Amino acid sequence: MNLHPIDISIVLIYLVATVLIGFWISKKASRGLNSYFLGDNKIKWYYLGLSNASGMFDISGTMWAVTLLFIYGLKSAWIPWLWPVWNQVFIMIFLAIWLRRSNVMTGAQWITTRFGDELGGRLSHIIVTVFAVISVFGFIAYFFVGIGKFATIFFPWDLSFMIGSIAITSEQGYALTIIGITTLYAIKGGMYSVVITEVLQFVIMSISCLVIGYIAFTNVSAEQITNAVPEGWGDLFFGWELGLDWTDYLISVNEKIDSDGFQLIGYLVMMMIFKGIFASLAGPVPSYDMQRVLSTRSPAEAAKMSGLTILVLFFPRYLMIAGFAVLSLVYLIPEFEAMGSNVDFELVLPLAIERFVPVGFKGLLLAGLLAAFMGTFAAFINAAPAYLVNDLYKKYINPTATEKKYIQMSYLSSIILVTIGVFGGFFAESINSLTLWITSALYGGYAAANVLKWIWWRFNGFGYFFGMFGGLVASTFVPGLFPETSAIYIFPIILAVSFLGCILGTLLTPPDNEEVLKKFYHDTRPWGFWNPIIEKIKIDEPDFKENKNFKIDMLNVLIGIVWQMTLVVMPVYIIIKSTQNFAIAFVLFLITSFLLKKLWYDKLDGECYP
């Protein structure tokens, strides 16, 4: 597609502006590691919340979500539970508070507050740093695939070239170019640059979402949608099987459903809930989401920031997703039929933009989507070097270096991480395959150890190390033993291997230092099996109040999950003109919002969260 010069100009102006912002803010970001990675803990929570929302508004994820809604209809609202998307609710209700109380810079450094600095603690510290780096490699590859596929459709230049005897496709050339620009401004400006640009990106994307929703709402009728999709497409709920038959509409969709492994959706959702509980209780993986929590000014603001992320992200994002999916269903089916067996459903989003968005606004939308990609990518490459520099280089290699030296090492770390991650992107099959591996296999190796670290006082550094190590090994090799099985269904195997490592590593080694455990519980105050430690704390502080919020936290989590789901389905119901279902979802949104305010928000600074 040949973009109009106006659209190209808008995109280029935005790309140049983001790089200039990075250089403009670099002096402030380079005062030290705390400035560079956490913004000196002075950035207001609502800016961090908008930044966090923008960071989750990436191109690859949006392409995936549009594809899911196109194929699975309203039932696609459940599929993001693969991550699970409602881990944000757990973070909002209590995990953000627990994490922020630590006053550390990274998730790996936080591990030291839990397991101490003896051998077990050091091993656990190293293994979580390794996990953080591996997960970043996976996400960079995920971004590489998505941005290359997206950009090739819109931009007119052929960026293919040769490196020796290796041919680089145009798709890969675009990915390398955009990732290079993003890396430049993110490295230079640190957390300040990331937050400033992401707030701007969020504004652009929100405007874009509203306009796309308006275009779809005014150009597609309810009757057209009904005629374009099979029976059951507009139903949110389901039985054991998906129950969608595309044979009379677009037969290649049936093949896509079979290859995704989502046909038995009832079993899939049960598995996602099982996996999601463990993954959510484990807390955020050591990446950009955790960095936002640690960057806030207080534990209460960390919770508010996470709640704002949910509130402002899902409605506008799904307004855009629904708009593009519906426009594609009504007007692009013939184009997909012409592709025959070679149809690539991940092209639904870019093809819809090409067809339906007018000149001028197309440039703004592309700038916004590129901004969303750049924001998410920048957030990852701001978070990961913190682990390499603060948790490895500073702690074990050069603890007496100057702040300038640490900043220089963070630049180098970012470049190395991006280079390795991009290399992995050359071998990735698709966005969907990477999504399933990251959410199910890799996170399966993370969940067990990171649940136990919160709730069991006896769990020690050796248990954490062997649990994480076993999980990483299993997530690497177990999927290869079941090549025809979707990654979500092998999650229990990886989880079991990890749990076995946790239990054996803990029971075959002595408990951690009692003073470390007392300080950790005193500062963090999670609920769980901590009675022996609580009793020892009360010897010195008889008035000490332990955390008794398990029941209210779990109630708020359930309310929060319903609240989040209403924000997902309401914009879809608007676009497909399902007035009755929208009204039900809106009433549920009001009820759950009221309950969360009374049971959670109003108590953040009170005795409920001491």
C-alpha positions as CSV (number, residue, x, y, z in Angstrom):
1,M,0.0,0.0,0.0
2,N,1.2,3.5,-0.8
3,L,0.6,5.9,2.0
4,H,-0.4,9.5,1.2
5,P,2.5,11.9,1.9
6,I,0.4,13.5,4.7
7,D,0.2,10.2,6.5
8,I,3.9,9.5,6.0
9,S,4.8,13.0,7.3
10,I,2.7,12.5,10.5
11,V,4.4,9.1,11.2
12,L,7.9,10.5,10.5
13,I,7.3,13.6,12.7
14,Y,6.2,11.4,15.5
15,L,9.2,9.1,15.3
16,V,11.6,12.1,15.3
17,A,9.8,13.7,18.2
18,T,10.1,10.6,20.4
19,V,13.8,10.4,19.8
20,L,14.2,14.1,20.6
21,I,12.3,13.6,23.9
22,G,14.7,10.8,24.9
23,F,17.7,13.0,24.3
24,W,16.0,16.0,26.0
25,I,15.2,14.1,29.2
26,S,18.5,12.2,29.2
27,K,20.3,14.7,31.5
28,K,17.7,14.2,34.2
29,A,17.6,10.4,33.8
30,S,21.4,10.1,34.0
31,R,21.8,11.4,37.6
32,G,21.9,7.8,38.8
33,L,20.4,4.3,38.6
34,N,17.4,5.4,40.7
35,S,16.7,8.2,38.3
36,Y,17.3,6.1,35.3
37,F,15.2,3.1,36.2
38,L,12.6,4.4,38.7
39,G,12.4,8.2,37.9
40,D,13.6,8.9,41.5
41,N,10.2,7.6,42.8
42,K,8.8,11.1,42.1
43,I,6.5,10.4,39.1
44,K,2.8,10.7,40.0
45,W,0.8,7.5,40.1
46,Y,-1.7,8.6,37.5
47,Y,1.1,9.3,35.0
48,L,2.5,5.8,35.7
49,G,-0.9,4.3,35.3
50,L,-1.4,5.9,31.9
51,S,2.1,4.9,31.0
52,N,1.5,1.3,32.1
53,A,-1.7,1.2,30.0
54,S,0.1,2.5,27.0
55,G,2.8,-0.1,27.5
56,M,0.1,-2.9,27.2
57,F,-1.3,-1.4,24.0
58,D,1.2,-3.0,21.7
59,I,0.8,-3.7,18.0
60,S,1.4,-7.5,18.3
61,G,-1.1,-7.9,21.1
62,T,-3.7,-5.7,19.3
63,M,-3.3,-7.7,16.0
64,W,-3.7,-10.9,18.0
65,A,-6.9,-9.6,19.8
66,V,-8.5,-8.4,16.5
67,T,-7.8,-11.8,15.0
68,L,-9.4,-13.5,18.0
69,L,-12.5,-11.4,17.9
70,F,-12.8,-11.9,14.1
71,I,-12.7,-15.7,14.5
72,Y,-14.2,-16.5,17.9
73,G,-16.6,-13.6,18.4
74,L,-17.6,-12.6,22.0
75,K,-16.0,-15.8,23.3
76,S,-12.6,-14.3,22.4
77,A,-13.0,-12.2,25.6
78,W,-12.0,-15.3,27.6
79,I,-8.9,-16.2,25.6
80,P,-6.7,-13.4,27.0
81,W,-7.1,-15.3,30.3
82,L,-4.1,-17.3,28.9
83,W,-1.8,-14.6,30.3
84,P,-4.0,-14.3,32.5
85,V,-5.2,-10.8,31.8
86,W,-6.8,-10.6,35.3
87,N,-3.4,-10.8,37.0
88,Q,-3.7,-7.1,36.9
89,V,-6.6,-7.4,39.3
90,F,-4.4,-9.3,41.8
91,I,-1.7,-6.6,41.5
92,M,-4.3,-3.9,42.0
93,I,-5.9,-5.4,45.1
94,F,-2.8,-6.4,47.1
95,L,0.4,-7.4,45.3
96,A,1.3,-3.9,44.3
97,I,1.2,-2.9,47.9
98,W,3.3,-5.8,49.0
99,L,5.9,-5.1,46.3
100,R,6.2,-1.4,46.8
101,R,6.8,-1.7,50.6
102,S,10.2,-3.2,49.8
103,N,11.7,0.1,48.5
104,V,13.9,-1.8,46.0
105,M,14.8,-1.1,42.4
106,T,14.1,-4.4,40.7
107,G,12.3,-7.7,41.3
108,A,15.6,-9.5,41.6
109,Q,16.7,-7.1,44.3
110,W,13.4,-7.7,46.1
111,I,14.2,-11.4,46.3
112,T,17.1,-10.5,48.6
113,T,14.7,-9.0,51.1
114,R,12.9,-12.3,51.1
115,F,15.8,-14.8,51.2
116,G,18.7,-12.8,52.5
117,D,22.2,-12.6,51.1
118,E,23.6,-16.0,52.0
119,L,24.2,-18.7,49.4
120,G,20.5,-19.6,49.0
121,G,19.5,-16.0,48.7
122,R,22.3,-15.3,46.2
123,L,21.2,-18.3,44.1
124,S,17.6,-17.2,44.1
125,H,18.7,-13.7,43.2
126,I,20.7,-14.9,40.2
127,I,18.0,-17.3,38.9
128,V,15.2,-14.6,38.9
129,T,17.6,-12.3,37.1
130,V,18.2,-15.1,34.5
131,F,14.4,-15.6,34.2
132,A,13.9,-11.8,33.7
133,V,16.4,-11.8,30.9
134,I,15.0,-14.9,29.2
135,S,11.5,-13.5,29.3
136,V,12.6,-10.2,27.8
137,F,14.2,-12.2,24.9
138,G,10.9,-13.9,24.3
139,F,9.0,-10.6,24.3
140,I,11.5,-8.9,22.0
141,A,11.0,-11.8,19.5
142,Y,7.2,-11.4,19.9
143,F,7.5,-7.6,19.2
144,F,9.8,-8.3,16.2
145,V,7.3,-10.5,14.5
146,G,4.4,-8.2,15.1
147,I,5.9,-4.9,14.0
148,G,7.5,-6.3,10.9
149,K,4.3,-7.9,9.7
150,F,2.4,-4.7,10.5
151,A,4.8,-2.2,8.9
152,T,5.3,-4.0,5.6
153,I,1.6,-3.5,4.6
154,F,1.6,0.2,5.1
155,F,5.0,1.6,4.2
156,P,6.0,1.7,0.5
157,W,9.7,1.1,0.7
158,D,11.5,-2.2,0.2
159,L,13.8,-2.6,3.1
160,S,15.1,-6.1,2.2
161,F,18.9,-6.4,2.0
162,M,21.7,-9.0,2.2
163,I,24.2,-9.6,5.1
164,G,26.8,-11.8,3.4
165,S,24.8,-14.8,2.1
166,I,21.9,-14.1,4.5
167,A,18.8,-12.5,3.0
168,I,16.9,-10.1,5.2
169,T,13.3,-9.7,4.1
170,S,11.5,-6.3,3.9
171,E,9.4,-7.3,6.9
172,Q,12.5,-8.0,9.0
173,G,14.1,-4.8,7.7
174,Y,11.2,-2.7,8.9
175,A,11.3,-4.5,12.3
176,L,15.0,-3.8,12.6
177,T,14.6,-0.1,11.7
178,I,11.7,0.6,14.1
179,I,13.3,-1.4,17.0
180,G,16.5,0.5,16.4
181,I,14.8,3.9,16.7
182,T,12.9,2.8,19.9
183,T,16.0,1.4,21.5
184,L,17.8,4.7,20.9
185,Y,15.3,6.9,22.7
186,A,14.6,4.4,25.5
187,I,18.3,3.9,26.3
188,K,19.0,7.6,26.3
189,G,16.1,8.8,28.4
190,G,15.4,5.9,30.9
191,M,12.2,5.8,32.9
192,Y,11.5,9.5,32.5
193,S,11.6,9.2,28.7
194,V,9.5,6.0,28.7
195,V,6.7,7.6,30.9
196,I,6.6,10.9,29.1
197,T,6.3,9.3,25.6
198,E,3.9,6.7,26.8
199,V,1.5,9.3,28.2
200,L,1.6,11.1,24.9
201,Q,1.1,7.7,23.1
202,F,-1.9,6.9,25.3
203,V,-3.6,10.1,24.3
204,I,-3.0,9.4,20.6
205,M,-4.2,5.9,20.9
206,S,-7.4,6.8,22.9
207,I,-8.4,9.3,20.2
208,S,-7.7,6.7,17.5
209,C,-9.8,4.1,19.3
210,L,-12.8,6.5,19.5
211,V,-12.6,7.4,15.9
212,I,-12.3,3.7,14.7
213,G,-15.2,2.8,17.0
214,Y,-17.2,5.6,15.4
215,I,-16.4,4.5,11.8
216,A,-17.4,1.0,12.5
217,F,-20.6,1.9,14.4
218,T,-21.8,4.2,11.7
219,N,-20.8,2.0,8.7
220,V,-22.0,-1.4,9.8
221,S,-25.5,-2.5,10.7
222,A,-26.5,-5.2,13.2
223,E,-28.1,-7.1,10.3
224,Q,-24.8,-7.0,8.3
225,I,-22.9,-8.5,11.2
226,T,-25.5,-11.2,11.8
227,N,-25.3,-12.2,8.1
228,A,-21.4,-12.3,8.1
229,V,-20.9,-14.6,11.1
230,P,-22.0,-18.1,12.1
231,E,-24.6,-18.8,14.8
232,G,-23.1,-18.3,18.3
233,W,-20.5,-15.8,17.3
234,G,-22.2,-13.0,19.3
235,D,-22.6,-15.2,22.5
236,L,-20.2,-14.6,25.4
237,F,-20.9,-17.9,27.2
238,F,-20.2,-21.4,25.9
239,G,-20.4,-25.1,26.6
240,W,-17.6,-27.6,26.6
241,E,-17.0,-27.1,22.8
242,L,-16.7,-23.9,20.9
243,G,-19.7,-24.5,18.7
244,L,-18.7,-22.2,15.8
245,D,-19.0,-23.6,12.3
246,W,-17.6,-21.2,9.6
247,T,-18.1,-23.6,6.7
248,D,-20.7,-21.5,5.0
249,Y,-18.8,-18.2,5.6
250,L,-15.1,-18.7,5.5
251,I,-14.0,-22.3,5.7
252,S,-10.4,-21.6,6.4
253,V,-11.4,-20.2,9.8
254,N,-12.3,-23.8,10.9
255,E,-8.8,-24.8,10.1
256,K,-7.4,-21.9,12.1
257,I,-9.6,-22.9,15.1
258,D,-8.2,-26.4,14.9
259,S,-4.6,-25.2,14.7
260,D,-5.1,-22.9,17.6
261,G,-6.3,-25.7,19.8
262,F,-9.2,-23.7,21.2
263,Q,-12.1,-26.0,20.0
264,L,-12.6,-27.5,23.4
265,I,-13.1,-24.0,25.0
266,G,-14.7,-25.3,28.2
267,Y,-11.6,-27.3,29.1
268,L,-9.4,-24.5,27.9
269,V,-11.1,-22.0,30.2
270,M,-10.8,-24.4,33.1
271,M,-7.1,-24.8,32.4
272,M,-6.7,-21.0,32.1
273,I,-8.3,-20.5,35.5
274,F,-6.1,-23.2,37.1
275,K,-3.0,-21.7,35.5
276,G,-4.2,-18.1,36.1
277,I,-4.6,-18.5,39.9
278,F,-1.0,-19.6,40.3
279,A,0.4,-17.1,37.7
280,S,-1.5,-14.2,39.3
281,L,-0.6,-15.1,42.9
282,A,3.0,-15.3,41.8
283,G,2.9,-11.6,41.1
284,P,4.1,-9.7,38.1
285,V,7.1,-11.2,36.2
286,P,10.2,-9.1,36.5
287,S,9.6,-6.7,33.6
288,Y,8.1,-3.3,32.9
289,D,4.9,-3.9,34.9
290,M,6.9,-4.5,38.1
291,Q,9.1,-1.5,37.3
292,R,6.0,0.8,37.3
293,V,5.0,-0.6,40.7
294,L,8.4,0.0,42.1
295,S,8.5,3.5,40.6
296,T,5.5,4.8,42.5
297,R,5.8,7.1,45.6
298,S,4.0,4.8,48.1
299,P,2.3,1.4,48.4
300,A,-1.2,3.0,48.2
301,E,-0.2,4.8,45.0
302,A,1.2,1.6,43.6
303,A,-2.3,0.0,44.1
304,K,-4.1,3.1,42.6
305,M,-1.7,3.0,39.6
306,S,-2.5,-0.6,38.8
307,G,-6.3,0.1,39.1
308,L,-6.1,3.0,36.8
309,T,-4.3,0.9,34.2
310,I,-7.2,-1.5,34.1
311,L,-9.8,1.3,34.0
312,V,-8.3,3.3,31.1
313,L,-6.9,0.5,29.0
314,F,-9.6,-2.0,28.2
315,F,-12.6,0.1,27.1
316,P,-10.8,2.2,24.4
317,R,-8.6,-0.7,23.3
318,Y,-11.6,-3.0,22.7
319,L,-13.5,-0.3,21.0
320,M,-10.8,-0.3,18.4
321,I,-10.5,-4.1,18.4
322,A,-14.2,-4.5,17.9
323,G,-14.4,-1.8,15.2
324,F,-11.7,-3.3,13.1
325,A,-12.9,-6.9,13.6
326,V,-16.5,-6.0,12.6
327,L,-15.4,-3.9,9.5
328,S,-13.3,-6.8,8.4
329,L,-16.1,-9.4,8.8
330,V,-18.6,-7.4,6.8
331,Y,-16.3,-6.1,4.0
332,L,-13.1,-8.2,3.8
333,I,-14.3,-11.8,3.7
334,P,-14.0,-11.9,-0.1
335,E,-10.3,-10.9,0.2
336,F,-9.6,-13.7,2.7
337,E,-11.4,-16.2,0.5
338,A,-9.2,-15.3,-2.3
339,M,-6.1,-16.1,-0.2
340,G,-7.3,-19.7,-0.1
341,S,-5.3,-22.0,2.3
342,N,-2.6,-19.3,2.6
343,V,-4.7,-16.9,4.5
344,D,-2.9,-15.1,7.4
345,F,-5.5,-14.0,9.9
346,E,-2.9,-11.9,11.8
347,L,-3.3,-9.5,8.8
348,V,-6.9,-8.6,9.7
349,L,-5.9,-5.5,11.6
350,P,-3.5,-4.0,9.0
351,L,-5.8,-4.8,6.1
352,A,-8.7,-3.1,7.9
353,I,-6.7,0.0,8.5
354,E,-5.7,0.1,4.8
355,R,-9.3,-0.2,3.7
356,F,-11.3,1.9,6.1
357,V,-9.2,4.7,7.6
358,P,-9.2,8.0,5.7
359,V,-6.1,10.0,4.7
360,G,-4.7,12.1,7.4
361,F,-6.2,10.2,10.2
362,K,-4.5,7.1,8.9
363,G,-1.1,8.7,9.6
364,L,-2.3,9.6,13.1
365,L,-3.5,6.1,13.7
366,L,-0.3,4.5,12.4
367,A,1.7,6.9,14.6
368,G,-0.4,5.9,17.5
369,L,0.0,2.1,16.9
370,L,3.8,2.6,16.3
371,A,3.8,4.6,19.5
372,A,2.1,1.8,21.3
373,F,4.7,-0.6,20.0
374,M,7.5,1.7,20.9
375,G,6.1,2.3,24.3
376,T,5.8,-1.4,25.2
377,F,9.2,-2.2,23.7
378,A,10.9,0.7,25.4
379,A,9.4,-0.3,28.7
380,F,10.9,-3.8,28.4
381,I,14.3,-2.5,27.5
382,N,14.2,-0.1,30.4
383,A,13.3,-2.8,32.8
384,A,15.7,-5.6,31.8
385,P,19.0,-3.8,32.0
386,A,18.1,-2.9,35.6
387,Y,18.5,-6.6,36.4
388,L,21.8,-7.0,34.6
389,V,23.3,-3.8,36.0
390,N,21.9,-3.5,39.4
391,D,21.5,-7.2,40.3
392,L,24.6,-8.7,38.6
393,Y,27.2,-6.1,37.6
394,K,26.8,-3.8,40.6
395,K,26.2,-6.6,43.2
396,Y,28.8,-9.1,42.1
397,I,31.3,-7.6,39.6
398,N,31.9,-3.9,40.3
399,P,30.1,-2.7,43.5
400,T,32.3,0.5,43.7
401,A,31.8,1.9,40.2
402,T,30.5,5.4,39.7
403,E,26.9,6.2,38.8
404,K,28.1,7.3,35.3
405,K,29.7,3.8,34.8
406,Y,26.5,2.1,35.8
407,I,24.5,4.2,33.3
408,Q,27.0,3.3,30.6
409,M,26.6,-0.4,31.4
410,S,22.9,-0.1,31.2
411,Y,23.2,1.3,27.7
412,L,25.4,-1.6,26.7
413,S,23.1,-4.1,28.4
414,S,20.1,-2.8,26.5
415,I,21.9,-3.1,23.1
416,I,23.0,-6.7,23.9
417,L,19.5,-7.7,25.0
418,V,17.8,-6.2,22.0
419,T,20.3,-7.8,19.6
420,I,19.8,-11.3,21.1
421,G,16.0,-10.9,21.3
422,V,15.8,-9.8,17.6
423,F,17.9,-12.7,16.6
424,G,15.3,-15.0,18.2
425,G,12.6,-13.1,16.3
426,F,14.0,-14.4,13.0
427,F,13.1,-17.9,14.0
428,A,9.6,-17.3,15.4
429,E,6.7,-18.8,13.6
430,S,3.9,-16.4,14.5
431,I,2.6,-14.0,17.1
432,N,0.2,-16.7,18.3
433,S,2.9,-19.3,18.8
434,L,5.1,-16.9,20.8
435,T,2.1,-15.8,22.9
436,L,1.3,-19.4,23.8
437,W,4.9,-20.2,24.7
438,I,5.4,-17.1,26.8
439,T,2.0,-17.3,28.7
440,S,1.9,-21.1,29.2
441,A,5.3,-22.7,29.1
442,L,7.6,-19.9,30.3
443,Y,5.3,-18.7,33.0
444,G,4.7,-22.2,34.1
445,G,8.3,-22.3,35.3
446,Y,7.8,-19.1,37.2
447,A,4.5,-19.6,39.1
448,A,5.3,-22.2,41.7
449,A,8.3,-20.6,43.4
450,N,6.8,-17.2,43.2
451,V,3.5,-18.2,44.9
452,L,5.4,-20.0,47.7
453,K,7.7,-17.0,48.4
454,W,4.6,-15.0,49.5
455,I,2.7,-17.5,51.6
456,W,5.0,-20.0,53.3
457,W,7.6,-18.9,55.8
458,R,9.7,-22.1,55.6
459,F,10.2,-21.7,51.8
460,N,13.9,-20.7,51.4
461,G,16.3,-19.5,48.9
462,F,17.5,-23.0,47.8
463,G,13.8,-24.0,47.2
464,Y,13.3,-20.9,45.2
465,F,16.4,-21.5,43.1
466,F,15.7,-25.2,42.4
467,G,12.0,-24.5,41.7
468,M,12.8,-21.7,39.2
469,F,15.6,-23.7,37.7
470,G,13.4,-26.8,37.3
471,G,10.7,-24.6,35.8
472,L,13.0,-23.0,33.3
473,V,14.4,-26.4,32.2
474,A,10.9,-27.8,31.9
475,S,9.5,-24.8,29.9
476,T,12.4,-25.2,27.5
477,F,12.2,-28.9,26.8
478,V,8.7,-30.2,27.7
479,P,6.9,-28.4,24.8
480,G,9.2,-30.3,22.4
481,L,8.0,-33.6,23.8
482,F,4.4,-32.8,22.9
483,P,4.7,-30.9,19.6
484,E,1.0,-31.4,18.7
485,T,-0.3,-30.2,22.1
486,S,-1.1,-26.5,22.8
487,A,1.2,-25.0,25.4
488,I,-1.6,-24.3,27.9
489,Y,-2.3,-28.0,28.3
490,I,1.3,-28.8,29.3
491,F,1.3,-26.0,31.9
492,P,0.5,-28.5,34.7
493,I,3.5,-30.6,33.8
494,I,5.9,-27.7,34.0
495,L,4.2,-26.5,37.2
496,A,4.6,-29.9,38.8
497,V,8.3,-30.0,37.9
498,S,8.8,-26.6,39.4
499,F,6.8,-27.4,42.6
500,L,8.9,-30.6,43.0
501,G,12.1,-28.5,42.8
502,C,10.7,-26.0,45.3
503,I,9.7,-28.6,47.9
504,L,12.9,-30.7,47.7
505,G,15.1,-27.7,47.7
506,T,13.4,-26.3,50.8
507,L,13.1,-29.5,52.9
508,L,16.6,-30.7,52.2
509,T,18.2,-27.5,53.3
510,P,17.9,-25.4,56.5
511,P,15.5,-22.5,57.0
512,D,16.6,-19.0,56.0
513,N,18.0,-16.6,58.6
514,E,15.2,-15.8,61.1
515,E,16.1,-12.1,61.2
516,V,15.7,-11.9,57.4
517,L,12.3,-13.5,57.6
518,K,11.2,-11.3,60.5
519,K,12.2,-8.1,58.6
520,F,10.5,-9.3,55.4
521,Y,7.2,-10.1,57.1
522,H,7.4,-6.9,59.2
523,D,7.9,-4.7,56.1
524,T,5.8,-6.6,53.5
525,R,3.0,-8.2,55.6
526,P,1.6,-10.8,53.1
527,W,-1.0,-13.2,54.3
528,G,-0.3,-16.9,54.4
529,F,1.4,-19.4,56.6
530,W,3.6,-17.1,58.7
531,N,2.5,-17.8,62.3
532,P,6.0,-18.9,63.6
533,I,7.5,-15.6,62.3
534,I,4.6,-13.4,63.5
535,E,4.9,-14.8,67.0
536,K,8.6,-13.9,67.1
537,I,7.9,-10.4,65.9
538,K,5.3,-10.0,68.6
539,I,7.8,-10.8,71.3
540,D,9.5,-7.5,70.4
541,E,6.4,-5.7,69.2
542,P,3.3,-6.9,71.1
543,D,1.0,-4.5,69.2
544,F,2.2,-5.6,65.8
545,K,-0.8,-6.3,63.4
546,E,-0.4,-9.2,61.0
547,N,-2.2,-9.3,57.7
548,K,-5.7,-10.8,58.1
549,N,-7.0,-9.6,54.8
550,F,-7.1,-12.8,52.8
551,K,-10.9,-13.1,52.6
552,I,-11.5,-9.5,51.8
553,D,-8.7,-9.5,49.2
554,M,-10.1,-12.6,47.5
555,L,-13.6,-11.1,47.5
556,N,-12.2,-7.9,45.9
557,V,-10.3,-10.0,43.3
558,L,-13.5,-11.8,42.3
559,I,-15.3,-8.4,42.0
560,G,-12.4,-7.0,40.2
561,I,-12.3,-9.8,37.6
562,V,-16.0,-9.2,36.8
563,W,-15.4,-5.4,36.7
564,Q,-12.5,-5.9,34.2
565,M,-14.6,-8.2,32.0
566,T,-17.3,-5.6,31.8
567,L,-14.7,-3.1,30.4
568,V,-13.8,-5.7,27.8
569,V,-17.3,-6.6,26.6
570,M,-19.1,-3.3,26.8
571,P,-17.3,-1.7,23.8
572,V,-17.8,-4.9,21.8
573,Y,-21.6,-4.8,22.5
574,I,-21.6,-1.2,21.4
575,I,-20.0,-1.9,18.1
576,I,-22.2,-5.0,17.3
577,K,-25.3,-3.0,18.5
578,S,-26.3,-5.5,21.2
579,T,-28.2,-3.0,23.3
580,Q,-29.6,-5.5,25.9
581,N,-26.3,-7.1,26.6
582,F,-24.6,-3.7,26.8
583,A,-27.1,-2.6,29.4
584,I,-26.5,-5.7,31.5
585,A,-22.7,-5.2,31.3
586,F,-23.0,-1.6,32.2
587,V,-25.1,-2.3,35.3
588,L,-22.5,-4.8,36.4
589,F,-19.8,-2.3,35.8
590,L,-21.6,0.3,38.0
591,I,-22.2,-2.3,40.8
592,T,-18.6,-3.7,40.8
593,S,-17.2,-0.1,40.7
594,F,-19.2,0.8,43.7
595,L,-18.2,-2.3,45.6
596,L,-14.5,-1.8,44.8
597,K,-14.6,1.8,46.0
598,K,-16.2,0.7,49.3
599,L,-14.3,-2.5,49.9
600,W,-10.9,-1.6,48.4
601,Y,-10.2,2.0,47.3
602,D,-11.5,3.7,50.4
603,K,-9.4,1.5,52.7
604,L,-6.1,1.8,50.9
605,D,-4.7,4.3,53.5
606,G,-6.5,2.8,56.5
607,E,-6.3,-0.2,58.8
608,C,-7.3,-2.7,56.0
609,Y,-3.9,-2.2,54.4
610,P,-1.6,-1.3,57.4
